[in-house]
């Protein structure tokens, strides 16, 4: 399986310097600056979509499904906080993630991720320097698939990793729009008042996207509150997630990893508390 069969490299010459690549970069950067994310429509070929869906179907039974109530920060109830605080606002969550260690080298998803020039292209899109751009080092979370079935989807939340790159692979029969409030918090302020407006449905900052299979999305989910709208129907929504961060060797917290994947590895315990920022997970 070759990357040239999976990615539309004629439309998106990610590893070929020149005017065509520069034009793509300019469009992506403009989208990130204006809306907090950018979408490259039809990044995968139809064959690429089919191969990625087939690979996901083959390991779908390895997903960790969970049905719970969670807040936007994946933290526990804290009765010492005011009832209006976003950290005390809990929502139903029904979702499933297929952990990264189910996707083998040479499979469709890792072939896409390992395509020559892919990381550099993503870094250039985000205008990040080499010393602030790294693949997520979490062995359960660097390349995963969100497999969402009918229900409440994934409610409002922030990502642990700074940069998230997603590939839409398969839509549900109904619902599943991607909704987000771009850059609603920063490295020094959680902006709880603005988060509360989103949770209350009164914010004017929320953007809604309808993604199609094969679309590549770049998104800074660590700072932008986001959710997947409720789904309906028998067909699951598949979205592959490639994650990048601003520091080397970063992995998820023990609590969050257990919640999302149903298990942890020694590395999660070894690196607990080593994150450079102080944001709530």
Secondary structure, 3 states (H helix, E strand, C coil): CCHHHHECCCCCCCCCCCHHHHHHHHHHHHHHHHHCEEEECCCECHHHHHHHHHHHHHHHHHCEEEEEEECCCCCCCCCCCCCCCHHHCCEEEEEEEECHHHCCCCCHHHHHHCCCCHHHHHHHHHCCCHHHCEECCCCCCCEEEEEECCECCEEEECCCCCEEEEEEEECCCEECCEEEECCCCCCCCCCHHHHHHHHCCCCCCEEEECCCCCCEEEECCCCCEEEECCEECCCCEEEEEEEEECCCCCCCCHHHHHHHHCCCCHHHHHCCCCCCCCCCC
